[in-house]
Amino acid sequence: MDKLIEKEVTAHTLYSGKIINLRVDDVSLPNGNGAIREYVEHRGGAAVLPIDNQGNAYLVKQFRYPYRELLLEIPAGKLEDGEPPITTAIRELKEETGFTGNVTPCGVLYPTPGYTNEKLYIFIATDLRKGDVCPDEDEFIEVVKVPMSELIEWVTEGKIKDAKTAYAVLRYAYTSKKG
Amino acid sequence: MDKLIEKEVTAHTLYSGKIINLRVDDVSLPNGNGAIREYVEHRGGAAVLPIDNQGNAYLVKQFRYPYRELLLEIPAGKLEDGEPPITTAIRELKEETGFTGNVTPCGVLYPTPGYTNEKLYIFIATDLRKGDVCPDEDEFIEVVKVPMSELIEWVTEGKIKDAKTAYAVLRYAYTSKKG
């Protein structure tokens, strides 16, 4: 394995921000050459696919500034300090859709491992019970209800672009079909 | 829709790097409040799941410095200027595994839309023909051959963490099961 491993030589934090930091480190490659590694530090997040007892899923529509596009995504948010990911998932589900439910883990994703260290914990929520929606101040979202069968088509037809959402839907769809 | 849309007020590029730039923009929220948006500019990438006529998939094992971990991923690389994504996919497949094949599109992923503008184009390669491996200089990878049936288990058991890889495998698995 050692012939694949890079070692940190010098760490540089070039930017410390609200949701991300930028690191540009000098590293030593397996062949002894030097290189730089540019990447984002992120505290990690949790996301949850909510499915009600009638087979409907709930997404949030949100403007994503980096793409200048409205995207459909499962409810998600950043981990708070020291918090277990399932706590984040339960909180974000409640804040963004008003639902509580039975929340179970469905894997962890590394969204784009070349330049971020974010770990994104995925959950599925079933047996949903409705409460009040309470989004963060200055968070602008719309909840979209869609039958799972249609949402699976949205993924395979390319209407869903967000990676965590496509993953959660396909994993649920594949597991449901397997039996 | 307008009640969800944020507008750019002032753009700031804080870092221009080799693979990413860092932008920290002042924006105007739908309610008129100001906010900042921190995100990465990335030129986009392409990735390809290669499956041979015996039902084996080919992954690359690679050290990913942001996680300080060895990850298993489908072959992938950055788009070169003005290049169609399928050209990138064909090139990276050849460089990293030595294969050429029949490369077909399988969607586009937005890996983590809160803080990057990367678009990642996904392909599947079948009818593989073997040639020479020719990785980039200073790229250290190992090719791993695995039956698709086992790779699907690796995804559902959490051994595959890379988002593009999990997506491509699940999409192929779901579509294959569908008929």
Boltz contact constraints between the chains, C-beta under 6 A:
constraints:
  - contact:
      token1: [A, 4]
      token2: [B, 63]
      max_distance: 6.0
  - contact:
      token1: [A, 4]
      token2: [B, 140]
      max_distance: 6.0
  - contact:
      token1: [A, 5]
      token2: [B, 63]
      max_distance: 6.0
  - contact:
      token1: [A, 6]
      token2: [B, 63]
      max_distance: 6.0
  - contact:
      token1: [A, 6]
      token2: [B, 65]
      max_distance: 6.0
  - contact:
      token1: [A, 14]
      token2: [B, 15]
      max_distance: 6.0
  - contact:
      token1: [A, 15]
      token2: [B, 14]
      max_distance: 6.0
  - contact:
      token1: [A, 15]
      token2: [B, 22]
      max_distance: 6.0
  - contact:
      token1: [A, 17]
      token2: [B, 38]
      max_distance: 6.0
  - contact:
      token1: [A, 19]
      token2: [B, 38]
      max_distance: 6.0
  - contact:
      token1: [A, 20]
      token2: [B, 38]
      max_distance: 6.0
  - contact:
      token1: [A, 20]
      token2: [B, 115]
      max_distance: 6.0
  - contact:
      token1: [A, 22]
      token2: [B, 15]
      max_distance: 6.0
  - contact:
      token1: [A, 22]
      token2: [B, 22]
      max_distance: 6.0
  - contact:
      token1: [A, 29]
      token2: [B, 138]
      max_distance: 6.0
  - contact:
      token1: [A, 30]
      token2: [B, 140]
      max_distance: 6.0
  - contact:
      token1: [A, 33]
      token2: [B, 138]
      max_distance: 6.0
  - contact:
      token1: [A, 37]
      token2: [B, 65]
      max_distance: 6.0
  - contact:
      token1: [A, 38]
      token2: [B, 17]
      max_distance: 6.0
  - contact:
      token1: [A, 38]
      token2: [B, 19]
      max_distance: 6.0
  - contact:
      token1: [A, 38]
      token2: [B, 20]
      max_distance: 6.0
  - contact:
      token1: [A, 39]
      token2: [B, 66]
      max_distance: 6.0
  - contact:
      token1: [A, 63]
      token2: [B, 4]
      max_distance: 6.0
  - contact:
      token1: [A, 63]
      token2: [B, 5]
      max_distance: 6.0
  - contact:
      token1: [A, 63]
      token2: [B, 6]
      max_distance: 6.0
  - contact:
      token1: [A, 64]
      token2: [B, 113]
      max_distance: 6.0
  - contact:
      token1: [A, 65]
      token2: [B, 6]
      max_distance: 6.0
  - contact:
      token1: [A, 65]
      token2: [B, 37]
      max_distance: 6.0
  - contact:
      token1: [A, 66]
      token2: [B, 39]
      max_distance: 6.0
  - contact:
      token1: [A, 66]
      token2: [B, 116]
      max_distance: 6.0
  - contact:
      token1: [A, 66]
      token2: [B, 117]
      max_distance: 6.0
  - contact:
      token1: [A, 67]
      token2: [B, 117]
      max_distance: 6.0
  - contact:
      token1: [A, 71]
      token2: [B, 113]
      max_distance: 6.0
  - contact:
      token1: [A, 107]
      token2: [B, 158]
      max_distance: 6.0
  - contact:
      token1: [A, 108]
      token2: [B, 161]
      max_distance: 6.0
  - contact:
      token1: [A, 109]
      token2: [B, 163]
      max_distance: 6.0
  - contact:
      token1: [A, 110]
      token2: [B, 161]
      max_distance: 6.0
  - contact:
      token1: [A, 110]
      token2: [B, 162]
      max_distance: 6.0
  - contact:
      token1: [A, 111]
      token2: [B, 111]
      max_distance: 6.0
  - contact:
      token1: [A, 111]
      token2: [B, 112]
      max_distance: 6.0
  - contact:
      token1: [A, 111]
      token2: [B, 163]
      max_distance: 6.0
  - contact:
      token1: [A, 112]
      token2: [B, 111]
      max_distance: 6.0
  - contact:
      token1: [A, 113]
      token2: [B, 64]
      max_distance: 6.0
  - contact:
      token1: [A, 113]
      token2: [B, 71]
      max_distance: 6.0
  - contact:
      token1: [A, 113]
      token2: [B, 162]
      max_distance: 6.0
  - contact:
      token1: [A, 115]
      token2: [B, 20]
      max_distance: 6.0
  - contact:
      token1: [A, 116]
      token2: [B, 66]
      max_distance: 6.0
  - contact:
      token1: [A, 117]
      token2: [B, 66]
      max_distance: 6.0
  - contact:
      token1: [A, 117]
      token2: [B, 67]
      max_distance: 6.0
  - contact:
      token1: [A, 138]
      token2: [B, 29]
      max_distance: 6.0
  - contact:
      token1: [A, 138]
      token2: [B, 33]
      max_distance: 6.0
  - contact:
      token1: [A, 140]
      token2: [B, 4]
      max_distance: 6.0
  - contact:
      token1: [A, 140]
      token2: [B, 30]
      max_distance: 6.0
  - contact:
      token1: [A, 158]
      token2: [B, 107]
      max_distance: 6.0
  - contact:
      token1: [A, 161]
      token2: [B, 108]
      max_distance: 6.0
  - contact:
      token1: [A, 161]
      token2: [B, 110]
      max_distance: 6.0
  - contact:
      token1: [A, 162]
      token2: [B, 110]
      max_distance: 6.0
  - contact:
      token1: [A, 162]
      token2: [B, 113]
      max_distance: 6.0
  - contact:
      token1: [A, 163]
      token2: [B, 109]
      max_distance: 6.0
  - contact:
      token1: [A, 163]
      token2: [B, 111]
      max_distance: 6.0
  - contact:
      token1: [A, 163]
      token2: [B, 163]
      max_distance: 6.0
  - contact:
      token1: [A, 166]
      token2: [B, 167]
      max_distance: 6.0
  - contact:
      token1: [A, 167]
      token2: [B, 166]
      max_distance: 6.0
  - contact:
      token1: [A, 167]
      token2: [B, 167]
      max_distance: 6.0
  - contact:
      token1: [A, 170]
      token2: [B, 170]
      max_distance: 6.0
  - contact:
      token1: [A, 170]
      token2: [B, 171]
      max_distance: 6.0
  - contact:
      token1: [A, 170]
      token2: [B, 174]
      max_distance: 6.0
  - contact:
      token1: [A, 171]
      token2: [B, 170]
      max_distance: 6.0
  - contact:
      token1: [A, 173]
      token2: [B, 174]
      max_distance: 6.0
  - contact:
      token1: [A, 174]
      token2: [B, 170]
      max_distance: 6.0
  - contact:
      token1: [A, 174]
      token2: [B, 173]
      max_distance: 6.0
  - contact:
      token1: [A, 174]
      token2: [B, 174]
      max_distance: 6.0
  - contact:
      token1: [A, 177]
      token2: [B, 177]
      max_distance: 6.0
